[in-house]
Amino acid sequence: MTLRGAGQVWHRLDVTVRDLLLGVLFLVASFLPGLRGHGTQLGDLPTRPLDALALVPLALECLPLAVRRRWPAVCLALVTCGFALDQVRGYHSAASTALPVALISAGSHLEHHRRTTVVLLSLAYLPLAVALSLLGSGGETPDGFVTFYLVLALPWAAGAWLRSTRLAEAERREHVATETRTAERARIARELHDVVTHHVTAMVVQAEAARYLTAAPERLEQSLTSVSDTGRRAITDLRHLLDLLNPDHGTGTGAGSGGGLGTVEATDAQGAWGAEDARTPAVGRLLTLVEQTRRAGQPVDFTEHGTPALSTGSADLVAYRVVQEALTNALKYAHGSRTSVQVRHGEREITVRVSTDGSGTRTTAAVGSGRGLAGLRERVDVLGGDFSADGSTDGGFTVRARIPAGGRS
């Protein structure tokens, strides 16, 4: 077995078993000839050889280490009792050095009644010091007992520091996890806003236009077909977004792997999201988005310059969302106005410019506010780009974005 494999086996063992091995190590060390009688000596009692009675303090000092992390208070109480017997009997065994280990463990893992534990240990130390003074020859001064008490405070303080460090790290991880969840919820909310707003706006505009086409059956059928196609695309996009929230997404085991939207997905498998990546539609598929807007009755001129880079990070998705939100606003606030979409691919950035002349109906100057544009500005800012949305004197508006390519995904 390799060293790495042995380490994995060791960490798979229960913590009590691992700590028991530490206690057994202290117990075995107490019987080694070179270490016998060379443990902690408090007071001036002469060291006596180990006898049958010595098994009691040795067991109390060593075996409770098995529960030093699971039940630290119990471990500390038993080891303290064993240490007191060891000193009173004068064994001064190597097992007496287990007391600092128990103190560190209690300081690190004890969760409740920490101050009470310190007070009780301090009170228990006083009669032990008195007993050792009476049993000894009187050569040990009170300063020695005070010094030993202060020495015992060091491992407790070390354990308390370990505990505070562990709690601070856990709090930091929780804070990071909370921020991550918040950012992910915000990202999903933006995605849902972009998808739902664009598709539903297009469907509403198309449905409103269909009300006036009852005298032209062919155009009415074309308009209703457009509404149906837009609805299919909306369902497909929403399904892709919801799949991202499914922990079994991509494994074929999720609840939705064979669910009721399969027909719709098969009908529109080549929707705006594309087959390569359900999350990031390529900028080259902007033409599909433009065609959908045209079918909703919005005249759109589309121009694309340059060749998309092989790796653009999130830039292509952000560019897609900028055009999508701008066309949605054009449908909502300037229906029928001439709209121009210009996308330029550079070596290091993508620039987008969407402008509407404001000659259509329901034109409004409320550009630059609202959740959609605010979300776009945040997306572009994260990638280190520039974003602006300005109204013009004739009632139109222009959306501009410069998006560095190769940004974070």
C-alpha positions as a Python dict, from the first residue, in 0.01 Angstrom:
ca = {
    (1, 'M'): (0, 0, 0),
    (2, 'T'): (134, 343, -93),
    (3, 'L'): (180, 624, 155),
    (4, 'R'): (-111, 814, -4),
    (5, 'G'): (-336, 508, 21),
    (6, 'A'): (-242, 460, 385),
    (7, 'G'): (-329, 823, 453),
    (8, 'Q'): (-670, 780, 291),
    (9, 'V'): (-738, 468, 500),
    (10, 'W'): (-632, 657, 814),
    (11, 'H'): (-870, 948, 747),
    (12, 'R'): (-1157, 708, 680),
    (13, 'L'): (-1125, 569, 1031),
    (14, 'D'): (-1359, 701, 1298),
    (15, 'V'): (-1210, 989, 1496),
    (16, 'T'): (-1244, 790, 1819),
    (17, 'V'): (-1032, 506, 1677),
    (18, 'R'): (-763, 748, 1561),
    (19, 'D'): (-750, 923, 1899),
    (20, 'L'): (-744, 588, 2080),
    (21, 'L'): (-422, 506, 1899),
    (22, 'L'): (-272, 824, 2048),
    (23, 'G'): (-375, 713, 2396),
    (24, 'V'): (-226, 368, 2342),
    (25, 'L'): (99, 535, 2231),
    (26, 'F'): (118, 726, 2563),
    (27, 'L'): (39, 407, 2754),
    (28, 'V'): (311, 206, 2581),
    (29, 'A'): (562, 489, 2633),
    (30, 'S'): (499, 473, 3008),
    (31, 'F'): (644, 120, 3022),
    (32, 'L'): (954, 186, 2812),
    (33, 'P'): (1268, 161, 3030),
    (34, 'G'): (1415, 484, 2898),
    (35, 'L'): (1100, 685, 2974),
    (36, 'R'): (990, 519, 3300),
    (37, 'G'): (979, 777, 3578),
    (38, 'H'): (1071, 1063, 3347),
    (39, 'G'): (728, 1221, 3312),
    (40, 'T'): (591, 1536, 3472),
    (41, 'Q'): (692, 1583, 3836),
    (42, 'L'): (492, 1830, 4045),
    (43, 'G'): (621, 1870, 4400),
    (44, 'D'): (922, 1696, 4554),
    (45, 'L'): (787, 1345, 4612),
    (46, 'P'): (1045, 1077, 4525),
    (47, 'T'): (974, 872, 4215),
    (48, 'R'): (856, 518, 4286),
    (49, 'P'): (854, 221, 4048),
    (50, 'L'): (536, 124, 3870),
    (51, 'D'): (326, -133, 4056),
    (52, 'A'): (-14, -292, 4004),
    (53, 'L'): (-192, 16, 4138),
    (54, 'A'): (-15, 227, 3874),
    (55, 'L'): (-244, 78, 3608),
    (56, 'V'): (-529, 295, 3740),
    (57, 'P'): (-370, 638, 3684),
    (58, 'L'): (-207, 519, 3362),
    (59, 'A'): (-544, 407, 3222),
    (60, 'L'): (-712, 730, 3335),
    (61, 'E'): (-443, 943, 3172),
    (62, 'C'): (-416, 758, 2840),
    (63, 'L'): (-738, 583, 2738),
    (64, 'P'): (-974, 887, 2770),
    (65, 'L'): (-778, 1050, 2488),
    (66, 'A'): (-994, 840, 2259),
    (67, 'V'): (-1284, 1081, 2324),
    (68, 'R'): (-1078, 1402, 2341),
    (69, 'R'): (-1261, 1549, 2040),
    (70, 'R'): (-1600, 1386, 2081),
    (71, 'W'): (-1641, 1445, 2456),
    (72, 'P'): (-1359, 1686, 2553),
    (73, 'A'): (-1500, 1764, 2900),
    (74, 'V'): (-1515, 1393, 2994),
    (75, 'C'): (-1165, 1338, 2859),
    (76, 'L'): (-1022, 1632, 3053),
    (77, 'A'): (-1191, 1528, 3379),
    (78, 'L'): (-1061, 1170, 3361),
    (79, 'V'): (-709, 1268, 3255),
    (80, 'T'): (-696, 1525, 3537),
    (81, 'C'): (-795, 1261, 3791),
    (82, 'G'): (-532, 1023, 3653),
    (83, 'F'): (-269, 1298, 3666),
    (84, 'A'): (-352, 1373, 4030),
    (85, 'L'): (-319, 1004, 4128),
    (86, 'D'): (6, 979, 3931),
    (87, 'Q'): (155, 1275, 4121),
    (88, 'V'): (25, 1177, 4464),
    (89, 'R'): (158, 822, 4426),
    (90, 'G'): (489, 956, 4289),
    (91, 'Y'): (495, 746, 3969),
    (92, 'H'): (582, 1046, 3749),
    (93, 'S'): (510, 833, 3444),
    (94, 'A'): (538, 940, 3082),
    (95, 'A'): (159, 921, 3067),
    (96, 'S'): (142, 1237, 3279),
    (97, 'T'): (241, 1435, 2969),
    (98, 'A'): (-104, 1355, 2826),
    (99, 'L'): (-255, 1633, 3039),
    (100, 'P'): (-144, 1915, 2801),
    (101, 'V'): (-296, 1717, 2511),
    (102, 'A'): (-627, 1695, 2697),
    (103, 'L'): (-612, 2067, 2775),
    (104, 'I'): (-548, 2160, 2410),
    (105, 'S'): (-833, 1936, 2298),
    (106, 'A'): (-1073, 2082, 2553),
    (107, 'G'): (-975, 2437, 2467),
    (108, 'S'): (-1029, 2364, 2100),
    (109, 'H'): (-1338, 2141, 2098),
    (110, 'L'): (-1534, 2221, 2414),
    (111, 'E'): (-1843, 2414, 2307),
    (112, 'H'): (-2036, 2477, 2630),
    (113, 'H'): (-1951, 2576, 2990),
    (114, 'R'): (-1596, 2675, 2901),
    (115, 'R'): (-1559, 2928, 3184),
    (116, 'T'): (-1711, 2685, 3434),
    (117, 'T'): (-1458, 2422, 3327),
    (118, 'V'): (-1168, 2662, 3382),
    (119, 'V'): (-1298, 2756, 3728),
    (120, 'L'): (-1348, 2392, 3833),
    (121, 'L'): (-999, 2293, 3715),
    (122, 'S'): (-847, 2586, 3902),
    (123, 'L'): (-1033, 2491, 4220),
    (124, 'A'): (-927, 2125, 4182),
    (125, 'Y'): (-563, 2228, 4144),
    (126, 'L'): (-553, 2391, 4487),
    (127, 'P'): (-612, 2074, 4699),
    (128, 'L'): (-367, 1882, 4477),
    (129, 'A'): (-96, 2140, 4544),
    (130, 'V'): (-173, 2129, 4920),
    (131, 'A'): (-164, 1748, 4925),
    (132, 'L'): (169, 1733, 4741),
    (133, 'S'): (316, 1990, 4981),
    (134, 'L'): (206, 1788, 5286),
    (135, 'L'): (325, 1456, 5142),
    (136, 'G'): (659, 1596, 5027),
    (137, 'S'): (958, 1711, 5221),
    (138, 'G'): (857, 2075, 5198),
    (139, 'G'): (1128, 2155, 4947),
    (140, 'E'): (880, 2268, 4678),
    (141, 'T'): (795, 2636, 4716),
    (142, 'P'): (452, 2786, 4634),
    (143, 'D'): (617, 2961, 4341),
    (144, 'G'): (672, 2623, 4176),
    (145, 'F'): (303, 2536, 4196),
    (146, 'V'): (203, 2878, 4061),
    (147, 'T'): (449, 2843, 3773),
    (148, 'F'): (314, 2498, 3685),
    (149, 'Y'): (-42, 2635, 3692),
    (150, 'L'): (58, 2908, 3447),
    (151, 'V'): (229, 2648, 3228),
    (152, 'L'): (-95, 2448, 3219),
    (153, 'A'): (-277, 2760, 3103),
    (154, 'L'): (-68, 2768, 2785),
    (155, 'P'): (-211, 2452, 2620),
    (156, 'W'): (-564, 2566, 2707),
    (157, 'A'): (-492, 2904, 2547),
    (158, 'A'): (-347, 2727, 2242),
    (159, 'G'): (-664, 2520, 2210),
    (160, 'A'): (-880, 2830, 2247),
    (161, 'W'): (-681, 2998, 1969),
    (162, 'L'): (-730, 2696, 1743),
    (163, 'R'): (-1101, 2708, 1816),
    (164, 'S'): (-1129, 3078, 1734),
    (165, 'T'): (-933, 3024, 1412),
    (166, 'R'): (-1160, 2737, 1313),
    (167, 'L'): (-1474, 2938, 1386),
    (168, 'A'): (-1338, 3236, 1191),
    (169, 'E'): (-1263, 3012, 893),
    (170, 'A'): (-1610, 2856, 911),
    (171, 'E'): (-1765, 3204, 925),
    (172, 'R'): (-1556, 3314, 627),
    (173, 'R'): (-1663, 3010, 426),
    (174, 'E'): (-2026, 3070, 516),
    (175, 'H'): (-1991, 3434, 411),
    (176, 'V'): (-1836, 3330, 80),
    (177, 'A'): (-2110, 3070, 27),
    (178, 'T'): (-2378, 3330, 101),
    (179, 'E'): (-2223, 3576, -142),
    (180, 'T'): (-2195, 3302, -403),
    (181, 'R'): (-2559, 3203, -361),
    (182, 'T'): (-2666, 3568, -380),
    (183, 'A'): (-2462, 3626, -695),
    (184, 'E'): (-2598, 3309, -852),
    (185, 'R'): (-2956, 3405, -770),
    (186, 'A'): (-2894, 3748, -922),
    (187, 'R'): (-2746, 3590, -1234),
    (188, 'I'): (-3038, 3353, -1274),
    (189, 'A'): (-3282, 3639, -1215),
    (190, 'R'): (-3113, 3838, -1492),
    (191, 'E'): (-3126, 3540, -1726),
    (192, 'L'): (-3495, 3483, -1653),
    (193, 'H'): (-3568, 3853, -1697),
    (194, 'D'): (-3390, 3863, -2032),
    (195, 'V'): (-3556, 3549, -2165),
    (196, 'V'): (-3908, 3608, -2037),
    (197, 'T'): (-3921, 3979, -2115),
    (198, 'H'): (-3801, 3944, -2473),
    (199, 'H'): (-4015, 3648, -2574),
    (200, 'V'): (-4329, 3757, -2393),
    (201, 'T'): (-4300, 4111, -2531),
    (202, 'A'): (-4271, 3972, -2882),
    (203, 'M'): (-4574, 3747, -2826),
    (204, 'V'): (-4784, 4036, -2689),
    (205, 'V'): (-4697, 4260, -2981),
    (206, 'Q'): (-4772, 3984, -3231),
    (207, 'A'): (-5100, 3897, -3058),
    (208, 'E'): (-5208, 4262, -3058),
    (209, 'A'): (-5132, 4288, -3429),
    (210, 'A'): (-5333, 3972, -3499),
    (211, 'R'): (-5649, 4141, -3366),
    (212, 'Y'): (-5652, 4365, -3674),
    (213, 'L'): (-5587, 4090, -3928),
    (214, 'T'): (-5920, 3909, -3917),
    (215, 'A'): (-5993, 4028, -4272),
    (216, 'A'): (-5666, 3882, -4401),
    (217, 'P'): (-5662, 3511, -4312),
    (218, 'E'): (-5316, 3448, -4456),
    (219, 'R'): (-5153, 3727, -4258),
    (220, 'L'): (-5350, 3623, -3949),
    (221, 'E'): (-5223, 3267, -3980),
    (222, 'Q'): (-4868, 3395, -4028),
    (223, 'S'): (-4896, 3614, -3718),
    (224, 'L'): (-5037, 3332, -3504),
    (225, 'T'): (-4765, 3098, -3629),
    (226, 'S'): (-4507, 3357, -3524),
    (227, 'V'): (-4665, 3376, -3178),
    (228, 'S'): (-4653, 2996, -3152),
    (229, 'D'): (-4288, 2982, -3260),
    (230, 'T'): (-4195, 3253, -3011),
    (231, 'G'): (-4372, 3061, -2735),
    (232, 'R'): (-4178, 2747, -2822),
    (233, 'R'): (-3851, 2936, -2808),
    (234, 'A'): (-3949, 3086, -2471),
    (235, 'I'): (-4029, 2744, -2327),
    (236, 'T'): (-3704, 2599, -2460),
    (237, 'D'): (-3496, 2882, -2318),
    (238, 'L'): (-3669, 2857, -1981),
    (239, 'R'): (-3617, 2482, -1977),
    (240, 'H'): (-3244, 2529, -2038),
    (241, 'L'): (-3224, 2778, -1751),
    (242, 'L'): (-3413, 2550, -1515),
    (243, 'D'): (-3188, 2259, -1615),
    (244, 'L'): (-2891, 2462, -1494),
    (245, 'L'): (-3051, 2458, -1146),
    (246, 'N'): (-3096, 2080, -1159),
    (247, 'P'): (-2805, 1898, -987),
    (248, 'D'): (-2862, 1601, -1220),
    (249, 'H'): (-2844, 1818, -1534),
    (250, 'G'): (-2642, 1646, -1801),
    (251, 'T'): (-2650, 1302, -1633),
    (252, 'G'): (-2975, 1185, -1783),
    (253, 'T'): (-3113, 1106, -1436),
    (254, 'G'): (-3294, 1431, -1364),
    (255, 'A'): (-3668, 1451, -1323),
    (256, 'G'): (-3695, 1650, -1640),
    (257, 'S'): (-3487, 1424, -1859),
    (258, 'G'): (-3790, 1274, -2020),
    (259, 'G'): (-4052, 1527, -1915),
    (260, 'G'): (-4339, 1684, -2094),
    (261, 'L'): (-4150, 1952, -2287),
    (262, 'G'): (-3970, 1702, -2508),
    (263, 'T'): (-4195, 1766, -2807),
    (264, 'V'): (-4141, 2138, -2787),
    (265, 'E'): (-3765, 2095, -2755),
    (266, 'A'): (-3758, 1859, -3052),
    (267, 'T'): (-3959, 2109, -3255),
    (268, 'D'): (-3722, 2394, -3174),
    (269, 'A'): (-3394, 2216, -3104),
    (270, 'Q'): (-3206, 2480, -3301),
    (271, 'G'): (-3340, 2777, -3103),
    (272, 'A'): (-3151, 3086, -2999),
    (273, 'W'): (-2945, 2901, -2741),
    (274, 'G'): (-2775, 2669, -2992),
    (275, 'A'): (-2676, 2306, -2964),
    (276, 'E'): (-2321, 2359, -2842),
    (277, 'D'): (-2391, 2541, -2517),
    (278, 'A'): (-2732, 2590, -2359),
    (279, 'R'): (-2613, 2882, -2154),
    (280, 'T'): (-2416, 3099, -2394),
    (281, 'P'): (-2570, 3157, -2740),
    (282, 'A'): (-2311, 3254, -2997),
    (283, 'V'): (-2317, 3607, -3132),
    (284, 'G'): (-2354, 3455, -3480),
    (285, 'R'): (-2708, 3352, -3379),
    (286, 'L'): (-2809, 3714, -3335),
    (287, 'L'): (-2965, 3690, -3680),
    (288, 'T'): (-3227, 3452, -3536),
    (289, 'L'): (-3305, 3708, -3267),
    (290, 'V'): (-3332, 3983, -3527),
    (291, 'E'): (-3562, 3775, -3745),
    (292, 'Q'): (-3791, 3707, -3450),
    (293, 'T'): (-3812, 4081, -3381),
    (294, 'R'): (-3888, 4150, -3746),
    (295, 'R'): (-4174, 3901, -3740),
    (296, 'A'): (-4315, 4093, -3444),
    (297, 'G'): (-4348, 4396, -3672),
    (298, 'Q'): (-4028, 4581, -3586),
    (299, 'P'): (-3813, 4687, -3886),
    (300, 'V'): (-3455, 4598, -3796),
    (301, 'D'): (-3134, 4656, -3992),
    (302, 'F'): (-2863, 4414, -3881),
    (303, 'T'): (-2492, 4454, -3951),
    (304, 'E'): (-2213, 4235, -3821),
    (305, 'H'): (-1844, 4313, -3883),
    (306, 'G'): (-1540, 4099, -3818),
    (307, 'T'): (-1501, 3737, -3714),
    (308, 'P'): (-1583, 3618, -3362),
    (309, 'A'): (-1278, 3510, -3163),
    (310, 'L'): (-1234, 3143, -3079),
    (311, 'S'): (-1247, 3215, -2706),
    (312, 'T'): (-1449, 3510, -2581),
    (313, 'G'): (-1544, 3397, -2230),
    (314, 'S'): (-1874, 3558, -2134),
    (315, 'A'): (-1844, 3839, -2389),
    (316, 'D'): (-2060, 3665, -2651),
    (317, 'L'): (-2341, 3602, -2402),
    (318, 'V'): (-2331, 3962, -2277),
    (319, 'A'): (-2337, 4094, -2634),
    (320, 'Y'): (-2635, 3873, -2709),
    (321, 'R'): (-2817, 4001, -2399),
    (322, 'V'): (-2745, 4364, -2488),
    (323, 'V'): (-2903, 4321, -2831),
    (324, 'Q'): (-3191, 4119, -2686),
    (325, 'E'): (-3276, 4380, -2421),
    (326, 'A'): (-3243, 4668, -2667),
    (327, 'L'): (-3476, 4500, -2919),
    (328, 'T'): (-3720, 4422, -2637),
    (329, 'N'): (-3727, 4789, -2540),
    (330, 'A'): (-3778, 4881, -2905),
    (331, 'L'): (-4080, 4653, -2925),
    (332, 'K'): (-4223, 4783, -2598),
    (333, 'Y'): (-4157, 5154, -2628),
    (334, 'A'): (-4105, 5226, -2999),
    (335, 'H'): (-4301, 4965, -3186),
    (336, 'G'): (-4268, 5015, -3561),
    (337, 'S'): (-3965, 5245, -3537),
    (338, 'R'): (-3667, 5176, -3759),
    (339, 'T'): (-3406, 4998, -3548),
    (340, 'S'): (-3041, 4944, -3630),
    (341, 'V'): (-2823, 4670, -3479),
    (342, 'Q'): (-2449, 4688, -3532),
    (343, 'V'): (-2209, 4431, -3388),
    (344, 'R'): (-1833, 4453, -3442),
    (345, 'H'): (-1588, 4181, -3343),
    (346, 'G'): (-1236, 4292, -3260),
    (347, 'E'): (-934, 4100, -3144),
    (348, 'R'): (-987, 4198, -2781),
    (349, 'E'): (-1344, 4327, -2758),
    (350, 'I'): (-1694, 4319, -2898),
    (351, 'T'): (-1878, 4644, -2957),
    (352, 'V'): (-2256, 4663, -2986),
    (353, 'R'): (-2469, 4958, -3094),
    (354, 'V'): (-2850, 4940, -3110),
    (355, 'S'): (-3042, 5256, -3203),
    (356, 'T'): (-3409, 5331, -3263),
    (357, 'D'): (-3525, 5647, -3439),
    (358, 'G'): (-3842, 5689, -3232),
    (359, 'S'): (-4082, 5728, -3525),
    (360, 'G'): (-4311, 5445, -3419),
    (361, 'T'): (-4585, 5418, -3160),
    (362, 'R'): (-4559, 5423, -2777),
    (363, 'T'): (-4223, 5599, -2787),
    (364, 'T'): (-4097, 5692, -2441),
    (365, 'A'): (-3795, 5869, -2307),
    (366, 'A'): (-3765, 5632, -2011),
    (367, 'V'): (-3439, 5486, -2133),
    (368, 'G'): (-3159, 5397, -1894),
    (369, 'S'): (-3386, 5295, -1607),
    (370, 'G'): (-3547, 4966, -1531),
    (371, 'R'): (-3420, 4628, -1428),
    (372, 'G'): (-3317, 4514, -1776),
    (373, 'L'): (-3076, 4797, -1858),
    (374, 'A'): (-2943, 4802, -1501),
    (375, 'G'): (-2869, 4431, -1529),
    (376, 'L'): (-2690, 4484, -1860),
    (377, 'R'): (-2479, 4761, -1713),
    (378, 'E'): (-2379, 4529, -1430),
    (379, 'R'): (-2292, 4246, -1672),
    (380, 'V'): (-2070, 4473, -1882),
    (381, 'D'): (-1905, 4630, -1576),
    (382, 'V'): (-1811, 4286, -1441),
    (383, 'L'): (-1616, 4219, -1760),
    (384, 'G'): (-1448, 4561, -1743),
    (385, 'G'): (-1637, 4713, -2035),
    (386, 'D'): (-1844, 5025, -2097),
    (387, 'F'): (-2223, 5053, -2128),
    (388, 'S'): (-2456, 5343, -2201),
    (389, 'A'): (-2823, 5388, -2289),
    (390, 'D'): (-2929, 5737, -2396),
    (391, 'G'): (-3244, 5893, -2534),
    (392, 'S'): (-3246, 6136, -2826),
    (393, 'T'): (-3443, 6454, -2888),
    (394, 'D'): (-3662, 6286, -3150),
    (395, 'G'): (-3784, 6025, -2901),
    (396, 'G'): (-3546, 5748, -3007),
    (397, 'F'): (-3276, 5586, -2800),
    (398, 'T'): (-2933, 5431, -2844),
    (399, 'V'): (-2769, 5149, -2651),
    (400, 'R'): (-2391, 5113, -2671),
    (401, 'A'): (-2166, 4849, -2518),
    (402, 'R'): (-1796, 4775, -2536),
    (403, 'I'): (-1731, 4425, -2405),
    (404, 'P'): (-1376, 4292, -2358),
    (405, 'A'): (-1340, 3944, -2505),
    (406, 'G'): (-1197, 3659, -2302),
    (407, 'G'): (-1371, 3774, -1980),
    (408, 'R'): (-1485, 3555, -1694),
    (409, 'S'): (-1749, 3293, -1756),
}
